[in-house]
């Protein structure tokens, strides 16, 4: 893009007449160049010398153009300050020449660009002064100001991009900001500077600064009339930023805008679309786009105009997209292998490592151990090259990218060596290299600050794959003797979750994990790798580790089951047929997800604690059927821990202070608030039906003096903030959930507006409250947030309430039926009032509703989950 832009500027410059539009501003500069009578050989160049170079560059003769480049370099070296400079038109011509790539003067290019930026800035300042000085009678047109600004902006832009390429992202961001401050007349180049600043801040993982810069760039776009390319650039940058922030709805919106703006000729842009689709786990749409682009490239190839680099990039990205689903579709495996094979000869550096790792994994999936070993050997050879392993002053994101690429190769080596029963010395060497990659990833992660919306260390499959293969290799070498040591690697990753950081959670040991378990309870710790996953089963006696299905294999069955379960049964639907579909679909998930030892524990009705399950995505574990067709959540008391470090931090949390009142309030409830019918997020919400009889049913276990209800207009955010929450036992919220996709944490609870509040209770506002030990969110999708697998719940309302002081939160990721949820909570409260733990009370309530004809469908009781320490009795 930059070379094309530079060439276009030179062509435009070559078409200018010598007088041109800038003649009014030219005369003072001409007078200055004519004043000196004589100069030494190293004096500032004359107008004639510039004009000769101008003629050569305009000739169209390659030899004369090359001579013009050499002459321009020499003239630039002799040019001192604008006061000694050439006429303005010739100065612009020199700027254009200095911006063109010159193979013979590559080393001098940065200095030439610096010269252009400096001279253009000084010339622009002079023109502004002339325009402000009415006594000279000089008319300075907007075009004359914009002309120099374009050259300066282009020079600063290319210098900043060079700093980005070298890894000096901080310097690049400073240059972009400085350029924006001075090139106010640069038109589309100013817009490009702005959006490249946003992208640089994003790559440098300075998300708050990137968001601020994006807001300013949007405002600038709204006041101007940018071209299609600028609009396309803005849409792509915003798509990337929203993906990084986990706001998938906004990312999809920007992505659609970029797609509409792209033309058939935007091959590079369409490749970028494919990369973004892959980053958001949308393999199938990515494959469709890559197929369409491949058809276009086939036409170009027949015409002899196909770009080999574009073809290699297309093949690599489509191959990786196909490989993601290869575990469930052998036909995709063959296509993926063919694409990556076609790309490999043209790839270098980190991309070659990524391709070799992907190709080796495909070979292993197909049973081709020799092919996988060959890819691993090629990857090891590539790792030895300076372009991969060279130190360099790289920014943290670039270092992480290198480590991930290297770790992918070592993970492939580990899988190949274990499958081949390689000698222990070889396994030890691979383990050392793989663990070094893992430790480097942890160290790079520790440099990141805490982020409001969360950032999952295990969000992306490459990290999970390295962790799974490292654990599997250690277990293969040392067997059960290494089970707890390999578990320590997982806990070391969990302690880096954002909620664990916020709670100052220490890394727990297996012994501390056991201490959290109630008698007879089992803890399952999951880590989902793309090709295979591991689960550690911990109880009072021992710790074991078992393999389960990889995420790629499990994903289709899991998504199909979750979609079926979250759809309410239709009035005219065949109940028996729906139940059979749910049972069959859930059984497929359970068979792939639950290890044998856990199945035995479930059959015995033992309580379960789960952590790491979110690395698979959304898993409605409580509704899954066991071998007898009974839902796990109706057979076992199940609690979900955001992570083991978070559970340990919650267990160490001090008990709530004793209430000042003589009689303790056990149940505080906010129900059916009178929401703002005019506010954008709440105006279409229906009223929640909540009668006095509903309150009596819900709160029946407690006498009037030990419960309190706020409803209607009094169920305000103000009342919640001023009530003695911390001294209560349970907070129940029977309210609507709303979402604003523009926020980092998009979910909120809709309460009644108060004197000082709008009624929308967001995560950051929740965190300023003092929550009671148990919070029950009878609200749609309160546990739903951005797709941040492995980020320990910080991105949704569950994490906010835990951070505010709760030890247990009951919530759902899905839409809930009002009456069924009310009934479920009422039955659970009967058990809680008698001393049962929250998880056991919910288990009993689920079993009761499942046995009742009206509520027997698992949609009504299988979507509510217990997060946090649910085995303990509520104080």
Secondary structure, DSSP 8 states (H G I E B T S, - for coil): -HHHHHHHHHHHHHTS-SS-TTHHHHHHHHHHHHH-S---TTS---HHHHHHHHHHHHS--HHHHHHHHHHHHHHHHH---GGG---HHHHHHHHHHHHS--GGGTTTHHHHHHHHHHHHHHHHHHHHHHHH-GGGT----HHHHHHHHHHHHHHHHHHHHHHHHHT-HHHHHHHHHHHHHH-TT-THHHHHHHHHHHHHHHHTT-HHHHHHHHHHHHHHHHHS---HHHHHHHHHHHHHHHHHHT-HHHHHHHHHHHHHH--TT-HHHHHHHHHHHHHTT-HHHHHHHHHHHHHHHHHHHHHT---HHHHHHHHHHHHHHHHHTGGG-HHHHHHHHHHHHHHHTT--HHHHHHHHHHHHHHHHHTT-HHHHHHHHHHHHHHHTSHHHH------HHHHHHHHHHHHHHHHHHHHHHHHTT--HHHHHHHHHHHHHHHHHHHHHHHTS---TT---TT-SHHHHHHHHHHHHHHHHHHGGGGHHHHHHHHHHHHTTSHHHHHTT-----HHHHHHHS-TT-EEEEEE--SSEEEEEEE-SS-EEEEEEE-HHHHHHHHHHHHHHHTS---TTS-HHHHHHHHHHHHHHHHHHHS-HHHHHHHHTT--EEEESGGGGS---GGG-B-TTS-BHHHHS-EEE-S-HHHHHHHHTS------SSSS---EEEEEEE---TTSTTTTT-------HHHHHHHTTTS-GGGEEEEEETT-BHHHHHHS-GGGSSEEEEE-EEEE-TTSSS-EEEE-B--SS--SEEEHHHHTTS---SEEEE-STTTT--SS-TTSTTTTSHHHHHHHTT-SEEEEESS---HHHHHHHHHHHHHHHHTT-BHHHHHHHHHHHHHHSTTT-STTTTSSEEEEESTTSB--
